Amino acid sequence: MDKELRDYVREQARNRVSPNVLRHNLINRGWSLPDVEQAITQEYSRSGIPLFVGGILLFVVAFLVILVLSLLNKSPGPDFYEPSQIGSNDSNVNLNSNISDVEAGCLNVSDSLEKDACYLNYVKEGKDCDVLDNDTEMNFCYRALEYNLLSE
């Protein structure tokens, strides 16, 4: 095989020219098909895997990395304490009272996760978030309502 042909094919392979494009170009330049095939086969088999397989492999690996990263960063939703997770010594929340007492009880809770649990009990009892006067408390209530609906 001609050294010029071999060197040219090696250079094109390093430049990631596909074997089909290279074959077409060399035949159009007057090289014989058997010489072209031999040069391409020798050069492209050196890497161990053909270029198109390497490209596919790279795509698959990139896809898997993106998939794993997106699954790791996905959170299931807002953090809520279920009522059973709050200590029984919590005297600020009185679940068996009327709306104003529940609202007052949830207003007195300073920890946002305990406030979520308070309003989760509130909406599980079927009480309406729209009757709350405080916008912040109403937001907690609607958040608990959304959580309750999504967890059913």
PyMOL commands that place a pseudoatom at each C-alpha (Angstrom):
pseudoatom trace, name=CA, resn=MET, resi=1, chain=A, elem=C, hetatm=0, pos=[0.000, 0.000, 0.000]
pseudoatom trace, name=CA, resn=ASP, resi=2, chain=A, elem=C, hetatm=0, pos=[1.188, 3.490, -0.810]
pseudoatom trace, name=CA, resn=LYS, resi=3, chain=A, elem=C, hetatm=0, pos=[2.706, 5.447, 2.128]
pseudoatom trace, name=CA, resn=GLU, resi=4, chain=A, elem=C, hetatm=0, pos=[1.096, 8.679, 0.932]
pseudoatom trace, name=CA, resn=LEU, resi=5, chain=A, elem=C, hetatm=0, pos=[-2.341, 7.011, 0.994]
pseudoatom trace, name=CA, resn=ARG, resi=6, chain=A, elem=C, hetatm=0, pos=[-1.742, 5.490, 4.436]
pseudoatom trace, name=CA, resn=ASP, resi=7, chain=A, elem=C, hetatm=0, pos=[-0.550, 8.815, 5.889]
pseudoatom trace, name=CA, resn=TYR, resi=8, chain=A, elem=C, hetatm=0, pos=[-3.484, 10.682, 4.391]
pseudoatom trace, name=CA, resn=VAL, resi=9, chain=A, elem=C, hetatm=0, pos=[-5.998, 8.177, 5.775]
pseudoatom trace, name=CA, resn=ARG, resi=10, chain=A, elem=C, hetatm=0, pos=[-4.335, 8.333, 9.225]
pseudoatom trace, name=CA, resn=GLU, resi=11, chain=A, elem=C, hetatm=0, pos=[-4.541, 12.132, 9.220]
pseudoatom trace, name=CA, resn=GLN, resi=12, chain=A, elem=C, hetatm=0, pos=[-8.209, 12.091, 8.197]
pseudoatom trace, name=CA, resn=ALA, resi=13, chain=A, elem=C, hetatm=0, pos=[-9.006, 9.480, 10.855]
pseudoatom trace, name=CA, resn=ARG, resi=14, chain=A, elem=C, hetatm=0, pos=[-7.432, 11.723, 13.506]
pseudoatom trace, name=CA, resn=ASN, resi=15, chain=A, elem=C, hetatm=0, pos=[-9.612, 14.554, 12.215]
pseudoatom trace, name=CA, resn=ARG, resi=16, chain=A, elem=C, hetatm=0, pos=[-12.664, 12.311, 12.751]
pseudoatom trace, name=CA, resn=VAL, resi=17, chain=A, elem=C, hetatm=0, pos=[-13.589, 12.119, 9.066]
pseudoatom trace, name=CA, resn=SER, resi=18, chain=A, elem=C, hetatm=0, pos=[-16.031, 9.272, 8.589]
pseudoatom trace, name=CA, resn=PRO, resi=19, chain=A, elem=C, hetatm=0, pos=[-14.775, 6.260, 6.630]
pseudoatom trace, name=CA, resn=ASN, resi=20, chain=A, elem=C, hetatm=0, pos=[-17.556, 6.673, 4.051]
pseudoatom trace, name=CA, resn=VAL, resi=21, chain=A, elem=C, hetatm=0, pos=[-16.675, 10.303, 3.315]
pseudoatom trace, name=CA, resn=LEU, resi=22, chain=A, elem=C, hetatm=0, pos=[-12.990, 9.426, 3.164]
pseudoatom trace, name=CA, resn=ARG, resi=23, chain=A, elem=C, hetatm=0, pos=[-13.660, 6.495, 0.827]
pseudoatom trace, name=CA, resn=HIS, resi=24, chain=A, elem=C, hetatm=0, pos=[-15.708, 8.701, -1.490]
pseudoatom trace, name=CA, resn=ASN, resi=25, chain=A, elem=C, hetatm=0, pos=[-13.051, 11.447, -1.562]
pseudoatom trace, name=CA, resn=LEU, resi=26, chain=A, elem=C, hetatm=0, pos=[-10.167, 9.046, -2.245]
pseudoatom trace, name=CA, resn=ILE, resi=27, chain=A, elem=C, hetatm=0, pos=[-11.950, 7.231, -5.063]
pseudoatom trace, name=CA, resn=ASN, resi=28, chain=A, elem=C, hetatm=0, pos=[-12.831, 10.588, -6.653]
pseudoatom trace, name=CA, resn=ARG, resi=29, chain=A, elem=C, hetatm=0, pos=[-9.122, 11.496, -6.484]
pseudoatom trace, name=CA, resn=GLY, resi=30, chain=A, elem=C, hetatm=0, pos=[-8.246, 8.393, -8.468]
pseudoatom trace, name=CA, resn=TRP, resi=31, chain=A, elem=C, hetatm=0, pos=[-7.193, 5.881, -5.819]
pseudoatom trace, name=CA, resn=SER, resi=32, chain=A, elem=C, hetatm=0, pos=[-8.233, 2.297, -6.448]
pseudoatom trace, name=CA, resn=LEU, resi=33, chain=A, elem=C, hetatm=0, pos=[-11.040, 0.830, -4.357]
pseudoatom trace, name=CA, resn=PRO, resi=34, chain=A, elem=C, hetatm=0, pos=[-8.956, -2.119, -3.008]
pseudoatom trace, name=CA, resn=ASP, resi=35, chain=A, elem=C, hetatm=0, pos=[-6.143, 0.229, -1.870]
pseudoatom trace, name=CA, resn=VAL, resi=36, chain=A, elem=C, hetatm=0, pos=[-8.653, 2.635, -0.292]
pseudoatom trace, name=CA, resn=GLU, resi=37, chain=A, elem=C, hetatm=0, pos=[-10.463, -0.185, 1.509]
pseudoatom trace, name=CA, resn=GLN, resi=38, chain=A, elem=C, hetatm=0, pos=[-7.210, -1.627, 2.820]
pseudoatom trace, name=CA, resn=ALA, resi=39, chain=A, elem=C, hetatm=0, pos=[-5.980, 1.750, 4.108]
pseudoatom trace, name=CA, resn=ILE, resi=40, chain=A, elem=C, hetatm=0, pos=[-9.303, 2.605, 5.733]
pseudoatom trace, name=CA, resn=THR, resi=41, chain=A, elem=C, hetatm=0, pos=[-9.677, -0.841, 7.310]
pseudoatom trace, name=CA, resn=GLN, resi=42, chain=A, elem=C, hetatm=0, pos=[-6.166, -0.759, 8.757]
pseudoatom trace, name=CA, resn=GLU, resi=43, chain=A, elem=C, hetatm=0, pos=[-6.415, 2.759, 10.145]
pseudoatom trace, name=CA, resn=TYR, resi=44, chain=A, elem=C, hetatm=0, pos=[-9.919, 2.647, 11.530]
pseudoatom trace, name=CA, resn=SER, resi=45, chain=A, elem=C, hetatm=0, pos=[-9.433, -0.763, 13.145]
pseudoatom trace, name=CA, resn=ARG, resi=46, chain=A, elem=C, hetatm=0, pos=[-6.418, 0.531, 15.120]
pseudoatom trace, name=CA, resn=SER, resi=47, chain=A, elem=C, hetatm=0, pos=[-8.606, 2.435, 17.548]
pseudoatom trace, name=CA, resn=GLY, resi=48, chain=A, elem=C, hetatm=0, pos=[-10.326, -0.774, 18.587]
pseudoatom trace, name=CA, resn=ILE, resi=49, chain=A, elem=C, hetatm=0, pos=[-13.817, 0.527, 17.896]
pseudoatom trace, name=CA, resn=PRO, resi=50, chain=A, elem=C, hetatm=0, pos=[-15.113, 2.274, 14.810]
pseudoatom trace, name=CA, resn=LEU, resi=51, chain=A, elem=C, hetatm=0, pos=[-15.765, 5.991, 15.057]
pseudoatom trace, name=CA, resn=PHE, resi=52, chain=A, elem=C, hetatm=0, pos=[-19.524, 5.702, 14.771]
pseudoatom trace, name=CA, resn=VAL, resi=53, chain=A, elem=C, hetatm=0, pos=[-19.574, 3.285, 17.724]
pseudoatom trace, name=CA, resn=GLY, resi=54, chain=A, elem=C, hetatm=0, pos=[-17.432, 5.720, 19.736]
pseudoatom trace, name=CA, resn=GLY, resi=55, chain=A, elem=C, hetatm=0, pos=[-19.868, 8.513, 18.943]
pseudoatom trace, name=CA, resn=ILE, resi=56, chain=A, elem=C, hetatm=0, pos=[-22.836, 6.404, 19.971]
pseudoatom trace, name=CA, resn=LEU, resi=57, chain=A, elem=C, hetatm=0, pos=[-21.035, 5.369, 23.142]
pseudoatom trace, name=CA, resn=LEU, resi=58, chain=A, elem=C, hetatm=0, pos=[-20.300, 8.993, 23.994]
pseudoatom trace, name=CA, resn=PHE, resi=59, chain=A, elem=C, hetatm=0, pos=[-23.949, 9.921, 23.441]
pseudoatom trace, name=CA, resn=VAL, resi=60, chain=A, elem=C, hetatm=0, pos=[-25.206, 7.067, 25.647]
pseudoatom trace, name=CA, resn=VAL, resi=61, chain=A, elem=C, hetatm=0, pos=[-22.788, 7.936, 28.462]
pseudoatom trace, name=CA, resn=ALA, resi=62, chain=A, elem=C, hetatm=0, pos=[-23.737, 11.621, 28.306]
pseudoatom trace, name=CA, resn=PHE, resi=63, chain=A, elem=C, hetatm=0, pos=[-27.436, 10.713, 28.373]
pseudoatom trace, name=CA, resn=LEU, resi=64, chain=A, elem=C, hetatm=0, pos=[-26.965, 8.448, 31.400]
pseudoatom trace, name=CA, resn=VAL, resi=65, chain=A, elem=C, hetatm=0, pos=[-24.997, 11.103, 33.287]
pseudoatom trace, name=CA, resn=ILE, resi=66, chain=A, elem=C, hetatm=0, pos=[-27.697, 13.698, 32.639]
pseudoatom trace, name=CA, resn=LEU, resi=67, chain=A, elem=C, hetatm=0, pos=[-30.407, 11.246, 33.661]
pseudoatom trace, name=CA, resn=VAL, resi=68, chain=A, elem=C, hetatm=0, pos=[-28.678, 10.342, 36.929]
pseudoatom trace, name=CA, resn=LEU, resi=69, chain=A, elem=C, hetatm=0, pos=[-27.988, 13.983, 37.772]
pseudoatom trace, name=CA, resn=SER, resi=70, chain=A, elem=C, hetatm=0, pos=[-31.591, 14.964, 37.113]
pseudoatom trace, name=CA, resn=LEU, resi=71, chain=A, elem=C, hetatm=0, pos=[-32.858, 12.125, 39.307]
pseudoatom trace, name=CA, resn=LEU, resi=72, chain=A, elem=C, hetatm=0, pos=[-30.497, 13.090, 42.127]
pseudoatom trace, name=CA, resn=ASN, resi=73, chain=A, elem=C, hetatm=0, pos=[-31.609, 16.728, 42.030]
pseudoatom trace, name=CA, resn=LYS, resi=74, chain=A, elem=C, hetatm=0, pos=[-35.320, 15.968, 41.885]
pseudoatom trace, name=CA, resn=SER, resi=75, chain=A, elem=C, hetatm=0, pos=[-37.032, 16.539, 45.167]
pseudoatom trace, name=CA, resn=PRO, resi=76, chain=A, elem=C, hetatm=0, pos=[-40.327, 14.815, 45.910]
pseudoatom trace, name=CA, resn=GLY, resi=77, chain=A, elem=C, hetatm=0, pos=[-41.944, 18.046, 47.083]
pseudoatom trace, name=CA, resn=PRO, resi=78, chain=A, elem=C, hetatm=0, pos=[-41.976, 20.328, 50.092]
pseudoatom trace, name=CA, resn=ASP, resi=79, chain=A, elem=C, hetatm=0, pos=[-40.798, 18.906, 53.376]
pseudoatom trace, name=CA, resn=PHE, resi=80, chain=A, elem=C, hetatm=0, pos=[-43.641, 18.240, 55.733]
pseudoatom trace, name=CA, resn=TYR, resi=81, chain=A, elem=C, hetatm=0, pos=[-43.769, 16.683, 59.126]
pseudoatom trace, name=CA, resn=GLU, resi=82, chain=A, elem=C, hetatm=0, pos=[-46.650, 14.326, 59.441]
pseudoatom trace, name=CA, resn=PRO, resi=83, chain=A, elem=C, hetatm=0, pos=[-48.587, 15.133, 62.614]
pseudoatom trace, name=CA, resn=SER, resi=84, chain=A, elem=C, hetatm=0, pos=[-47.251, 11.996, 64.284]
pseudoatom trace, name=CA, resn=GLN, resi=85, chain=A, elem=C, hetatm=0, pos=[-43.691, 13.325, 63.858]
pseudoatom trace, name=CA, resn=ILE, resi=86, chain=A, elem=C, hetatm=0, pos=[-44.298, 16.353, 66.039]
pseudoatom trace, name=CA, resn=GLY, resi=87, chain=A, elem=C, hetatm=0, pos=[-43.613, 15.841, 69.697]
pseudoatom trace, name=CA, resn=SER, resi=88, chain=A, elem=C, hetatm=0, pos=[-46.645, 15.193, 71.863]
pseudoatom trace, name=CA, resn=ASN, resi=89, chain=A, elem=C, hetatm=0, pos=[-45.541, 18.002, 74.172]
pseudoatom trace, name=CA, resn=ASP, resi=90, chain=A, elem=C, hetatm=0, pos=[-46.434, 20.622, 71.533]
pseudoatom trace, name=CA, resn=SER, resi=91, chain=A, elem=C, hetatm=0, pos=[-49.044, 22.662, 73.360]
pseudoatom trace, name=CA, resn=ASN, resi=92, chain=A, elem=C, hetatm=0, pos=[-49.367, 25.333, 70.673]
pseudoatom trace, name=CA, resn=VAL, resi=93, chain=A, elem=C, hetatm=0, pos=[-51.540, 23.213, 68.373]
pseudoatom trace, name=CA, resn=ASN, resi=94, chain=A, elem=C, hetatm=0, pos=[-55.017, 22.330, 69.477]
pseudoatom trace, name=CA, resn=LEU, resi=95, chain=A, elem=C, hetatm=0, pos=[-56.564, 20.175, 66.743]
pseudoatom trace, name=CA, resn=ASN, resi=96, chain=A, elem=C, hetatm=0, pos=[-59.988, 19.751, 68.330]
pseudoatom trace, name=CA, resn=SER, resi=97, chain=A, elem=C, hetatm=0, pos=[-61.055, 23.367, 68.400]
pseudoatom trace, name=CA, resn=ASN, resi=98, chain=A, elem=C, hetatm=0, pos=[-62.890, 25.794, 66.170]
pseudoatom trace, name=CA, resn=ILE, resi=99, chain=A, elem=C, hetatm=0, pos=[-61.303, 27.618, 63.231]
pseudoatom trace, name=CA, resn=SER, resi=100, chain=A, elem=C, hetatm=0, pos=[-60.103, 30.675, 65.114]
pseudoatom trace, name=CA, resn=ASP, resi=101, chain=A, elem=C, hetatm=0, pos=[-58.405, 28.517, 67.764]
pseudoatom trace, name=CA, resn=VAL, resi=102, chain=A, elem=C, hetatm=0, pos=[-56.688, 26.393, 65.117]
pseudoatom trace, name=CA, resn=GLU, resi=103, chain=A, elem=C, hetatm=0, pos=[-55.568, 29.504, 63.298]
pseudoatom trace, name=CA, resn=ALA, resi=104, chain=A, elem=C, hetatm=0, pos=[-54.319, 30.990, 66.573]
pseudoatom trace, name=CA, resn=GLY, resi=105, chain=A, elem=C, hetatm=0, pos=[-52.563, 27.716, 67.391]
pseudoatom trace, name=CA, resn=CYS, resi=106, chain=A, elem=C, hetatm=0, pos=[-50.849, 27.603, 64.000]
pseudoatom trace, name=CA, resn=LEU, resi=107, chain=A, elem=C, hetatm=0, pos=[-49.987, 31.303, 64.257]
pseudoatom trace, name=CA, resn=ASN, resi=108, chain=A, elem=C, hetatm=0, pos=[-48.102, 30.633, 67.494]
pseudoatom trace, name=CA, resn=VAL, resi=109, chain=A, elem=C, hetatm=0, pos=[-45.967, 27.902, 65.903]
pseudoatom trace, name=CA, resn=SER, resi=110, chain=A, elem=C, hetatm=0, pos=[-42.626, 29.390, 64.889]
pseudoatom trace, name=CA, resn=ASP, resi=111, chain=A, elem=C, hetatm=0, pos=[-40.990, 26.364, 63.222]
pseudoatom trace, name=CA, resn=SER, resi=112, chain=A, elem=C, hetatm=0, pos=[-42.139, 26.221, 59.590]
pseudoatom trace, name=CA, resn=LEU, resi=113, chain=A, elem=C, hetatm=0, pos=[-42.198, 22.408, 59.484]
pseudoatom trace, name=CA, resn=GLU, resi=114, chain=A, elem=C, hetatm=0, pos=[-44.394, 22.272, 62.581]
pseudoatom trace, name=CA, resn=LYS, resi=115, chain=A, elem=C, hetatm=0, pos=[-46.582, 24.978, 61.027]
pseudoatom trace, name=CA, resn=ASP, resi=116, chain=A, elem=C, hetatm=0, pos=[-46.893, 22.762, 57.919]
pseudoatom trace, name=CA, resn=ALA, resi=117, chain=A, elem=C, hetatm=0, pos=[-48.025, 19.878, 60.122]
pseudoatom trace, name=CA, resn=CYS, resi=118, chain=A, elem=C, hetatm=0, pos=[-50.483, 22.124, 61.952]
pseudoatom trace, name=CA, resn=TYR, resi=119, chain=A, elem=C, hetatm=0, pos=[-52.101, 23.248, 58.705]
pseudoatom trace, name=CA, resn=LEU, resi=120, chain=A, elem=C, hetatm=0, pos=[-51.959, 19.716, 57.326]
pseudoatom trace, name=CA, resn=ASN, resi=121, chain=A, elem=C, hetatm=0, pos=[-54.191, 18.673, 60.237]
pseudoatom trace, name=CA, resn=TYR, resi=122, chain=A, elem=C, hetatm=0, pos=[-56.315, 21.725, 59.558]
pseudoatom trace, name=CA, resn=VAL, resi=123, chain=A, elem=C, hetatm=0, pos=[-56.992, 20.768, 55.928]
pseudoatom trace, name=CA, resn=LYS, resi=124, chain=A, elem=C, hetatm=0, pos=[-57.361, 17.057, 56.737]
pseudoatom trace, name=CA, resn=GLU, resi=125, chain=A, elem=C, hetatm=0, pos=[-60.252, 18.054, 58.994]
pseudoatom trace, name=CA, resn=GLY, resi=126, chain=A, elem=C, hetatm=0, pos=[-61.864, 19.592, 55.918]
pseudoatom trace, name=CA, resn=LYS, resi=127, chain=A, elem=C, hetatm=0, pos=[-61.496, 23.195, 57.041]
pseudoatom trace, name=CA, resn=ASP, resi=128, chain=A, elem=C, hetatm=0, pos=[-61.293, 26.016, 54.516]
pseudoatom trace, name=CA, resn=CYS, resi=129, chain=A, elem=C, hetatm=0, pos=[-58.076, 27.984, 53.940]
pseudoatom trace, name=CA, resn=ASP, resi=130, chain=A, elem=C, hetatm=0, pos=[-60.016, 30.987, 52.606]
pseudoatom trace, name=CA, resn=VAL, resi=131, chain=A, elem=C, hetatm=0, pos=[-61.361, 31.894, 56.065]
pseudoatom trace, name=CA, resn=LEU, resi=132, chain=A, elem=C, hetatm=0, pos=[-57.859, 32.700, 57.329]
pseudoatom trace, name=CA, resn=ASP, resi=133, chain=A, elem=C, hetatm=0, pos=[-57.156, 36.414, 57.667]
pseudoatom trace, name=CA, resn=ASN, resi=134, chain=A, elem=C, hetatm=0, pos=[-53.363, 36.354, 57.493]
pseudoatom trace, name=CA, resn=ASP, resi=135, chain=A, elem=C, hetatm=0, pos=[-51.851, 35.934, 53.987]
pseudoatom trace, name=CA, resn=THR, resi=136, chain=A, elem=C, hetatm=0, pos=[-48.791, 34.105, 55.307]
pseudoatom trace, name=CA, resn=GLU, resi=137, chain=A, elem=C, hetatm=0, pos=[-50.962, 31.669, 57.222]
pseudoatom trace, name=CA, resn=MET, resi=138, chain=A, elem=C, hetatm=0, pos=[-53.169, 31.247, 54.162]
pseudoatom trace, name=CA, resn=ASN, resi=139, chain=A, elem=C, hetatm=0, pos=[-50.066, 30.362, 52.117]
pseudoatom trace, name=CA, resn=PHE, resi=140, chain=A, elem=C, hetatm=0, pos=[-49.086, 27.710, 54.668]
pseudoatom trace, name=CA, resn=CYS, resi=141, chain=A, elem=C, hetatm=0, pos=[-52.622, 26.368, 54.562]
pseudoatom trace, name=CA, resn=TYR, resi=142, chain=A, elem=C, hetatm=0, pos=[-52.734, 26.142, 50.762]
pseudoatom trace, name=CA, resn=ARG, resi=143, chain=A, elem=C, hetatm=0, pos=[-49.326, 24.499, 50.741]
pseudoatom trace, name=CA, resn=ALA, resi=144, chain=A, elem=C, hetatm=0, pos=[-50.617, 21.885, 53.189]
pseudoatom trace, name=CA, resn=LEU, resi=145, chain=A, elem=C, hetatm=0, pos=[-53.757, 21.463, 51.087]
pseudoatom trace, name=CA, resn=GLU, resi=146, chain=A, elem=C, hetatm=0, pos=[-51.664, 20.885, 47.963]
pseudoatom trace, name=CA, resn=TYR, resi=147, chain=A, elem=C, hetatm=0, pos=[-49.497, 18.366, 49.807]
pseudoatom trace, name=CA, resn=ASN, resi=148, chain=A, elem=C, hetatm=0, pos=[-52.581, 16.589, 51.101]
pseudoatom trace, name=CA, resn=LEU, resi=149, chain=A, elem=C, hetatm=0, pos=[-54.102, 16.359, 47.613]
pseudoatom trace, name=CA, resn=LEU, resi=150, chain=A, elem=C, hetatm=0, pos=[-50.862, 15.098, 46.053]
pseudoatom trace, name=CA, resn=SER, resi=151, chain=A, elem=C, hetatm=0, pos=[-50.326, 12.474, 48.730]
pseudoatom trace, name=CA, resn=GLU, resi=152, chain=A, elem=C, hetatm=0, pos=[-53.791, 10.924, 48.376]
for i in range(1, 152): cmd.bond("trace and resi %d" % i, "trace and resi %d" % (i + 1))
show_as sticks, trace
zoom trace
